[in-house]
């Protein structure tokens, strides 16, 4: 929910958000996110995770350029900060 409006998440975005919320504060590398959220069938590249994170932020953050929920840990990956 963003500003009182329900967000329509894709299955991948939902998997990512669920994973982050299950382990708040844990830093996930791109490779871990590919394995845990995108699955074995994923045949893309690890930077595809960045696009999913960007889309997720646009849907759940009030200001996706200054996120408070899905945070970047520079040089490592992403974590849930909410």
Secondary structure by P-SEA (a helix, b strand, c coil): ccccccccccaaaaaaaaaaaacccccccaaaaaacccccccccccaaaaaaaaaaaacccccccccccccccccbbbbbcc
